[in-house]
Amino acid sequence: MKLSQIDFSLFQTINQLCPSHPILSLVMKFLSLYGAYILYLGIVVYWFSGTKKNRQMVLQALLSACVALGISGVIGHFFYRPRPFATHDVIQLIDHANNASFPSNHATGALVIAVSFWLFRKKMSWAWLLLALGIAFSRVWVGVHYPGDVLVGSILGTLTALTVHYLLPKVKFMYQTMNEILSFATKVENGILTMNSKNKSS
């Protein structure tokens, strides 16, 4: 049996569970549509927590996401694969454009951010990893990705986060640039806070 056939068989096994598990289908639909926004909220909260470590984590997560999604776009362009609903009769729970299915950008983006969080805060980031894996799995459940799409996307996101994390301190220019961005952002925020306090006092 070909790898593509195994992938489709596994997709069918997962996707056909939708009718018999309506509550779980609602959860999967929510994760597929809105799970990424929870990760974005985490980025905002960590940034405005104000600690240098959290802000380094956020910048590294964003850099890693840009790299991973860029690679994903190149892969999708050269190795185009139609969505499951474009070539098969599937249970599709959400609307989606009929664009490249491989690899999954949702899986790539979710894992690259969650792994970046985990590398900085290992004891506190298991929930982010579970959320990211849930987002990846939900894309198969709702009928818009094959398991192979989310598997490759998850691997791509994970490897990119690890590579950036361990390579960034060794690239002097990039590391200095990140620290300069952090310093600039802190100065801007302090300036805004100072202006607000002066306006209130006057």
N, C-alpha and C positions, 0 to 999 in steps of 0.2 A: 504494500500500500504506500502511495506517495505521501510525502510530508503534508502537502496541501490537502489531501484527502483526510488525513488524520486530524488536521487543524479544523476542517469543516465538520467532521464527525463530532469533535469535542465541542465546537460551537453549537451544533444542534442539541447536544445533550444538555448544555447549560441553558440555551435560549428557550427550549421547549418546557422548561420548568416554570416559566412565567404564569401560565393559566392556573396551575395548581398551588401557587404560592403568591396570592394577591398582595398580602401585606409586605412580604419581602420584595416584591416587584415595586411597590411604592418607595421603599427604602432605596432600592437600586436606582430608580428613576431620579430620586432626590440627589443621590450621590453623583450620578452622571451629569445632572444639570447644574447643581449648586455646590458640590463638594469642593471644587477648586476655589470658590469664593471664601470658604472657611480657611484655606491655606493663605489666600491673599490677606484676609483679616489678621491671621497670625503674623504675617510680615509687617503689617502696619503696627500692631500692638508691640511686637518686639522692637521695632524701630523707635517708637515713641516712649519705650521704657527708659530710654536715655543712657543705658550702660554701653560702654565701648564694645564689650564682647558681643552683646546682642546686635549692635549696629554692624560690626564686622561680619557677623553671621548673616544678616540680611543682605548686605552687599555681595557677599560670596554666593548666597543662594540665587540672587538676581543674575549675577555674572554666569553662574553655572547654568541657569535656565536659558539664558540667551544662547550660550554655546550649544547646549543639548537640543534646543528647538531648531537652531540653525542647521545642525547636523541632520535632524529628523526631516526637515524640509528638503534637504539635498537628497536624502535616501528616498523620500516619497516621490521626488521628481524623476529619478533614474530607475526606480524599481516600483513603478505604479501598480497598485493592486486595488481593484474595485471594492466598494463596501459590500458586506454580505447581502444587504437588501437589494443591491443592484443586479445581482446574478442568481439569487436564490429566493425562495418563498420563506420569509422569516417572520417572527413576531417582533415587530418594531414598536417600541414603547415611546420613543421620542423622535421628533423630526430632525433630519440632518441632511446637509448638502451631500450630493453624490460626488465627493472628491476622494483623494487618495486615502486608503484605509491603513496603509503600512508605512511606518510604524504609527502607533497611537500617540498623538500629541498630548492627550489628556494623561496617559500613563507616564509619558516622558516628563511632562511638567510637574505632575504630582510627586513622582519619586525623586526628581532632582531637588525639589524644595525640601521634602521631608527628610531625605538623607543629609542634606546640608544642615538642617536643624539638628539632626541626630549627632553629627560629627562634632558639634559645639556643645550640645546639651544631652549627652547620652542617657542620663537617668530620667530625663523629663520629656523625651521626644518619641517614646514608643507609640503614643497616641497619634502623633503625626504620621508615623509609618503605617499604622493600621488604617488611618483615613486614606492615605495615598493608595494602599493596596485595595481598599474598598472601591475607590474611584476607578482604578484600573479594571477590576473585576466587573464593575457595574456596566462598563462599556460593552462587554460581551453579553451580559444579561439582557440589556435593552435592545440588542440587535444591530449595533452600529460598528462593531469591530470583531474580528476573529481573535481567538486566544493568542495566536502567534503575533498579532499586531501589538497587543498589550504586553506580552512577554518581552518582545524586543524593545518596546518603548520603555518598559520598566528597567531593563538591563542598561539601556542607553542612558537613562536619567541617573541611575545609581553610579555607573562608571564615570560619568561626567562630573558628578558631585565629588566623588573620591579623587579624581584626577586634579580638579581645580583646587581642592582643599590642600592636597599635599604638594602640588606644584607651585601654587601661587606664592608662598613665602620664598621660594627659590628664584623667582623671577623678580629681580630687584625693582624694575620699572613699574610693574603691575602692583607690587606690594606698596611701593611708595605712593602710587596714584590712589590706591584705596585709602591709605591713611590721610592723604591730602583731602580727599572727598569727605572723609569723616570730620576732619578739622574744620573744613569750610562749612559743612552743615551745622556743626555745633556753634560756630561763630554767628551764622545767620540766625539760628534759633535764639541764641543769647541776645542778639541785637533786637530781635522782634520782642522778646520778653522785656527787655530794658525800655523799649519805646512804649510798650503797653503800660508798664508800671509808671512811667513818667506822665503819660496821658491821664492815668487814673488819679495821680497825685495832684495834677494841675487842674 
